[in-house]
Amino acid sequence: MTVKTNYFKKEERLCSKKLLDELFKNGSSFLLYPFRVTWLISLDSQQAFPAQVVIAVPKKRFKHSIDRNLIKRRIREAYRLHKSTVFYPALQDNGKKILLALSYVGTKAHDFSFIEKKLKAVFADCLKKVEA
C-alpha cells in the first residue's frame, strides 16, 4: 500500500495494549534529543501501514496538560507531514513493518521547526537501525 496523502489514520497509531507491552519489553531504543525512540520490527503481516506509532509526553516534566498536548500536536503534525517522503517509502522498499514509540524527553516545549528537524533525524537513524 503506497501512502501519498498526509493523513494520520487510526491504523497508524499504536493503541493495542498487547503490542505496546511487546514494544517496551522487547524493543530496542536510542536517544536523539528531545526524543527517546523505541522501535521493534513487527511480525504482524496484517498491519496496514509500514509503521505504527505512539507519542508520549511525560506528566513528570510537563505538569499542565495544555503543555503536553501542545507538544504532542507538534510531534503528530511533523510526523504526518514527513512520513510519506522518506520514512514510509524506505520501509516499504525493505518490506519491513515496525512499531515505534516517540517519547519526549526534553525539559521545555520546543517550537515546531526544531521538532520537525529532529524528527527527520529520528527517521534517518531509525531507518539505519532497521536496515542493520
Beta strands, then each sheet from edge to edge (+ up, - down):
strand 1: 28-32
strand 2: 35-41
strand 3: 51-56
strand 4: 98-104
sheet 1: 1+ 2- 4+ 3+
end
